[in-house]
Amino acid sequence: MASPDFIDPYLIPGSTVLCNLVGAVTATDLAEAEADLSFARAVELLDNPVRPTNDLREFKAIHRHLFQDVFDWAGQVRSVDVRKDVPGAQFFLPVGYIERAAEICFGELAEEQHLKRLGRDDFIQRLAFHYEKINYIHAFREGNGRTQRIFWNRIALEAGWQLDWRPVHGEENHAAARAGSDDDDLEPLVAMFDKVVTRADAHERDRAMTEIKRLSIAPSERT
């Protein structure tokens, strides 16, 4: 992506469609198949979550499970530099720094005891901080947002909170994350999480099912 002669090895030659295991040759067909298949796998994670290692290994395991039916590189760190396909978007973290940056970021999260025992305002502030750092790593060629949400949902629940993403649309999430990484401004993320963070309750599974279904029907994060 750094050169006009660059050829993205993840794409079907001569197209802008990701190589895939379902035989899709258009972006629309791929999105539909990916939504259905990743939804089924996400439901499985509700009852059988991946082992919580609180590091890049957990991210890889979540990603592998979600996208194992769609991409042969599911669960593998990307090998190319990527950015959002929107005007003015900056590149995410260069490939060569992903492993080390992930080690640092997850280590910092552990130092804060994975945000446990925080009041709501403090939880939102620290969640925004760590979310932006890990989002900037953007470990995978595709599927980073869905992987992150599953991870942060678990972190929140173990800290006594719940993330109800329904009030937030994809572009708000993208814009808030870009403000954090490009402008060093966390306020849009803080405002976003103020809509999302609620007290955990007995209906968490039902809400999780609703959220998984919504994300799968209309996946909004693309890199």
Secondary structure, DSSP 8 states (H G I E B T S, - for coil): --STT---TTB-TTSSSB--SS---SHHHHHHHHHHHHHHHHHHHHHS-----SSHHHHHHHHHHHHTTT-TTTTS--SS--B-SSTT--B-S-GGGHHHHHHHHHHHHHHTGGGTT--HHHHHHHHHHHHHHHHHH--SSS-HHHHHHHHHHHHHHHTTEEE--TT--HHHHHHHHHHHHHH---HHHHHHHHHHEEE--TTHHHHHHHHHHHHHHS-----
